[in-house]
Amino acid sequence: MIKDNFKDRKSSPRIKGFDYKGMLAYHITLCTLDKQCIFSTEESVRLTLDILLEDAEKEKFVVHTYCFMPDHLHALILGNDVESSLNNMMKRFKQRSNFHFRKRFGRQLWQRSFYDHVV
């Protein structure tokens, strides 16, 4: 029997009815799984930053600034096109960075979801 863990999940922090598309600026925060101090080495930061910059470009975003803390990442990103989608960008980035991080370090990188503020 599979236990239903969905009832224990918090609701999405996204704004209901807002499509997160277009030429908008966002402050995002992503936390590591279980608040692990992962970004204390240059190697882990460089791996994650390279993927962030690649995915931002592919999804039509510009990374204006970023700050890696030991257990989380802050970034100010700007939509560069009317079709820029924050949801697509973050999904791509989290999937790819988690895949490459797990491949290199043998553990999961991110907790579920992310936090955002439209600037």
URSULVEN-V640420 format. One record per residue. N is the residue number from 1. PSI is psi in whole degrees, -180 to 180 (none if undefined). Layout:
# URSULVEN-V640420
N/PSI ; N/PSI
This chain:
# URSULVEN-V640420
1/135 ; 2/126 ; 3/137 ; 4/100 ; 5/-4 ; 6/-31 ; 7/-22 ; 8/-11 ; 9/145 ; 10/156 ; 11/163 ; 12/140 ; 13/3 ; 14/150 ; 15/123 ; 16/134 ; 17/-5 ; 18/132 ; 19/-7 ; 20/39 ; 21/150 ; 22/-169 ; 23/72 ; 24/160 ; 25/142 ; 26/139 ; 27/121 ; 28/150 ; 29/128 ; 30/131 ; 31/145 ; 32/156 ; 33/129 ; 34/26 ; 35/35 ; 36/142 ; 37/78 ; 38/-37 ; 39/42 ; 40/1 ; 41/149 ; 42/-36 ; 43/-45 ; 44/-38 ; 45/-47 ; 46/-44 ; 47/-49 ; 48/-42 ; 49/-44 ; 50/-42 ; 51/-41 ; 52/-47 ; 53/-41 ; 54/-49 ; 55/-35 ; 56/-46 ; 57/-45 ; 58/-34 ; 59/12 ; 60/48 ; 61/158 ; 62/131 ; 63/107 ; 64/-46 ; 65/162 ; 66/161 ; 67/115 ; 68/123 ; 69/165 ; 70/-37 ; 71/14 ; 72/170 ; 73/133 ; 74/142 ; 75/146 ; 76/114 ; 77/147 ; 78/127 ; 79/133 ; 80/7 ; 81/156 ; 82/-21 ; 83/2 ; 84/126 ; 85/116 ; 86/-41 ; 87/-44 ; 88/-42 ; 89/-49 ; 90/-38 ; 91/-48 ; 92/-50 ; 93/-47 ; 94/-40 ; 95/-50 ; 96/-44 ; 97/-39 ; 98/-42 ; 99/-51 ; 100/-35 ; 101/-45 ; 102/-39 ; 103/-42 ; 104/-40 ; 105/-8 ; 106/20 ; 107/161 ; 108/148 ; 109/-54 ; 110/151 ; 111/171 ; 112/141 ; 113/-162 ; 114/168 ; 115/144 ; 116/156 ; 117/128 ; 118/126 ; 119/none
